[in-house]
Amino acid sequence: MNLAVLRHHHIAVPLKFDIPYRRSFRKKRGTAPPCLLSIPRFRKRWPREPKEDTRVQDQGNVDLQDQPRRHYRGFAIAVGFMMFLLGVTALAGWLLQVEIVISLVPGFPSMAFNTAFCFVLSGVGLAASTLAARRFRVTATITAGLAAAIAAARLVEIVTIGRTFHNVDVLITHFLVPPDFIAKIGGGMGPNTALVFLIANLSLLLSLHVEKKSQVVQELTSYVVITLGMIALAGYVTDAEQGYRWGPYAAMALHTAIGIVIFGSGLLARSWWMQPTNRAQIPLWIPAAVCFTGILVDLYTPLGVANGILYVPLVLTALWFGNRNAPLFFAFACTVLLMLGFFAVRHDEAAFWQEIANRTITAATLWLIALLVFYFMRNNYNLESERVRFGALVRGTPDAVVVIDERGMIKNFNPAAESMFGYSLQETIGRNIKMLMPEPYHSEHDGYLGHYRQTGEERIIGKTRMVSGRRKNGIVFPIDVSISAVVTGHTKTFVGIVRDISERVRQEERMKTTLSQLEAYTAELERSNHDLDEFAYIASHDLKEPLRGLHNHSRFLLEDYEDKLDQDGVRRLNRLVRLSQRMEKLVNDLLYFSRLGRQQLAVKRTDIGLIVKDVVATMELLLEERHAKVIIDGRLPEVVCDAPRLTEVFRNLITNAIKYNDKPAPLVSIGYLDRFVGQDGTVARNVFFVKDNGKGIPQEFHEDIFRIFKRLEKSQDSDDGTGAGLTFVRKIIARHNGDIWLESEVGTGTTFYFTLGKRREGQNAAA
């Protein structure tokens, strides 16, 4: 894909087309894709392209870049019109029987009727092929195809039948022109003329319907067409009949040769117009003049030495062409000219082999020069492509890129740098980089550069430093700068990649503030834990001592004065004993809950089945009293956990399942699920469950039952518990990084599910 580069303040902007877009444009318009900003008459119909930075890509440069393409297109249309006029004039000469119009010069070969007709068709096809409407595309296809068919039929006739038959020429002519005038003029379309119309119109058809390499084919074809026309013209100038007459066949007329040269120039201009960038930066007449001069000199220097020198500039003109294959095309055209120049003249037998050797050496030299130019253009194209890609990368990077020379003068300033510092490109180019620095960097920078030039010591090159930058409005902000040195010849350039770290600095400040707050919270938590430990000590000793005194004195009163008190007094003393006992249990549970969240877990691999069996064994008396049964549903796995704490979990869940069961034969089922899907669609893995057939728990109490000292069934005379069991269960499971939930149906039963997080064996949880 060709690239057009707009240069503005040392920045290259690539203008190129996406391949899918180019193909869609050709299908719709029937022409080659334009460059990014091309012919105004079509601009409104194109898809809107991304908007470039107006500081880098201005309209004036775009117009200058697009102007040659409009000239090529206009030239191709003008050539088509001239060919049409030439053909129409010759046809009029045939129809009106004006011999001077047909032969141009008395005694010269005449333009055949079919040749004039092919000029009309080819001219219409060439002009129509440059227009975008579909009807013009169809017209160009029909006219070019018809001209190619007529030329092909004539060549087949020459090859198969011979020179004395002109059936193709007289097929149309005898219907419009009297036979005696046809016999008087004679001749017909020459093989060189037929060959030109065939290859030229085929290349035109190829460019209309095939995208890949069609421009290259048409460009090469145009060189061949111009060459054949110039050979015929040179034959007329030098009176060398071999130049315009191939063998014993009909000759190419003088105005036919002129028309063919014009036709080839139009094809060449059209091939350059089809390209999205400048294909040539020299006038069209320069290579044409070189070819014409070369063939003239060739005819006058039979040894073929002087013409070889003239063809060298023709190959060198390829340096001004955008096509990298242009030197090879020119070398091929020059080789054809050398061969045709050799066969266009008669040779002395003595100098025959000497001339062959000279022309062979000349051709080899031309191809050697063409290869050197080809590789030079290829390397230059690769370097230019890399420069364009690097420029696009620099412009597109989100980091600011600033390029300076050894004196500290800014040479490049990408859009990200403009956005970061607030300066435009024009405001920075050629100014000292110090303008972007606050003190003390502003004053120290020149000294550092001077020290670097004298000693070569690199203090910051190749390193990333955190410094400060200064915006146009005077605001100083933190930046990260990474500087690298690029050496090209004797010139050293410094490339700085700058990143605005203002947000990162703000985040770091916020993090420091958060850390200081966290340290304060940690200290407060440590103090609170210390106070809690003191409270636990007080509660375990000082608070329980009065409770024991109340309990003991109540028992003493009952033992000593039970027979002296009435029934109501005894009942009140018994209640006082039970309340003191319950109060002690509440204090013990509260202390245990406090320690439960701060003590470490001694985890190890444990068989859950053994834990459940031990719990059931210790509850044998309760199971017998309630006629209850505990079953293990399947095999329980081994997990890494704190065995005593997990024993407490199962004891509490089994005890609650039996105590709050209204069935005559309570049944508790314990099991394990690899994958659990809840009633609400939630999915969990590695889930334990404890299921009973008891009363069930209403939905609105599913969260309340885990609150400490919360009991759904309260009995004033009951001393069965404090209501903290499920609170302990949730706390223990949470310490294992697990979760607990339940599903219940009133009157049917309840199922508690819980999971245990993964821990490594021997890993302890901090308090």
C-alpha positions, 0 to 999 in steps of 0.5 A: 500500500502506498503512503502519502506523507505530509510534512509539517514541522518535522512530523510525518502524517501517513495517508492510506486506505484500508484494503476493505474500504478500497475494494468497496470504493471500487465496486461502487465507483468503478475507479481506483480509490482516492487518497484521504483528501482527494478530488472535491467532486467526490468528497461528499459521498465518501465515509467520514474519516477520523479527524486529524490534528489541524496543527499537523495536517493543514489544508494547504499541504493537502491541496498541494499533495492532491494537485498532481493527481488531478492533473493526471486525470485531466491529462488522461481525459484530454488524451481520450478526447484527442484520440476520439477527434483523430479517429473521427477525422480519419473516419470522415476522410474515409466516408468523404473519400478525402485521401489527404486526411487518411494518409496525411502526406502524399505517398505515406501509408494511410490510416486504415478504417478499422484503425480510425474506429479503434482510435474512437473506441479507445479514446472513449474508453480511456476518458470514460474509465476516469469517471466514477459513475457506473454508466461510464464504467460500463461504457469504458468496458464495452468500448475497450473490449470492442477495440481489443476484439478488433485488434485481436481478430486482425492479429489472428488474420495476419498470423493464420492467413497472411499479408494479402488478406484484409477481411477484418479491415473490409468487413465494415468498410465495404458497407460504407465506402465504395470498393474502388476507393478501398482498392485505391487506398489499399493497406490495412491495420498493421501488426504493430498497430493491432498489437498496440490496440490489443495490449493497451485496451486489455490493460485498460479492462484489467484496471477496471475489473482487477485490483491487484497489480493492475496499475503496475501492468497498465504502467508497463503497458503504457511504456511499451505503447509509447515505445512502439509509437516512437519507433514508428515516428523515428522510422519516418524521421530517419526514412527507415521503413523498418521502424513503422513497417514490420515485415511485408505487412501493412505499415503504421501511418504517420498520424497513427504513430502520433496517436499511439504515442499520445495513447500511451501517454494517456495510459501512463497518466491514468496509471499514475492517477489510479495511485493514492499517492504521487507516482511520479514527480517529473513531467510526462514528457521527460521519459518520452523525450528520452525514449524518442531521442534514444531511438533516433540516435540508435538509428544513426549509430548502428553499433548501439554505443551512444544510445546506451548512454542516453538510456541511462538517464531514462532508468535514473528517472525512476528515482522520481517515481513512487513505484519501486519497480519503475527502474525495472520497467524502464530497463525493460522498455530500454531493452525493447528499444535496443532490440527494435533499433537493432532490427530497424536497420540493415547491418554490414556482415562484418560488423554484425556480431560486433553490434550484437556484442555492443548491444548485449553489453549495453543492455546488461549495463542498463539492467545493472543500473536498474537493479542498483536503483531498484535496491536503493529505492526499496531501502529508501522506501523501507526507511521511509515506511519505518519513519512513518510508522515511528511517527504514527507511534509517537503521535498515538502514544498516550505518553508525551514524547519530546525530542531535543538536540545536543543544545537542548532545543526542542525538535519534536513535540507530540500531541500528548506533550501538547495536551500535558504541558499546554503548549502547541507545536509551533510554540515549542519547536526551536525553543529550549527544553527549559521552558517546560521545567520549574526551578531548580531544574530550569537553571541546572539543565544547561549545566548538565548538557555542558557537562555531558558534552565535555565528559560524556558522563550519563547521569540520567540517560537510560534511567527513569526519574521522578521530577517536576514539569511546568505547564504553560499556565505556570502550574508545577506537576510531578512527572516521570521522565525516561531519556534515551540518546539516539546517535545518527552519524555525528549528531546526537538526539535525545528522546524523552518519554514523559508521563504525568504522575499527578494522579499517582502522587495523589493516590500515594498521598491518600494511601499514606493518609489511609495508612496513618489512619489504619495505624491509629485504628490498629492502636485503638483496636489494640487498646480496645482488645486490652480493655476487653481482656481486662473486662474479661478478667473482671467478669470472670472473677469480680462479677461471678463472685457476687453471683456465687454468693447469691446462689450459695446464700439462697441455697443456705436459706433453703436448707436452714429455713425451708420448714419455717417459710411458707410455700411462696417464700420457698418458691421465690428462693428456688427461683433466685437460685435458678436465676443466679445459675442462668446469670453465671451461664450467660457470663460464661458464654459471653466470655467464651464468645469474646475469646472465640474471635481472638484465639488462634485456630489449631488446624490440622487434617481431620476426619469429620466422620470421627468427629460426628461419631464422638459427638453422638457418643457423648450425647447418648443419654439425651438421645435415649431420653428423647428417643432420637436417632442420628444417622450419617448420610454417606461418607464424610470427608477429611478436611483441614480444620480446628477439630475441637471447634468443629466438634462444638459446631456439630454438638450445637446443631445436633442438640438444637435439632433434638431439643426443638423437635416436636416429633415422637422420634426425632431424626437427625441426618448428617451428610456432605455434598460436592455441589449444592444448588439452593432453592434460590438458584445459588450454587456452592461446593463442598457443603456439609449439612445437618437435617432434622424432622422437627418443627421448622423455622419461619423464614422471618427468623432465619437471621435472628436465630444467629444473634447472641442470646436470641431464643425463639422459644422462651420458657421462664422456668427453663434452664436448658441454655442461653441462646448463644449456641448458633452464634458460636457456630456461625463465629467458628465457621466464619473463622474457618473462612466458611459460611452457614445458611439454612432451609426450613419448612414449618412442620417438616423440618430444618436443614443447616448447610455450612462450608469450610474455607481451604487452609493448609495443614498446620496453618494457624489463624491469628486472633 
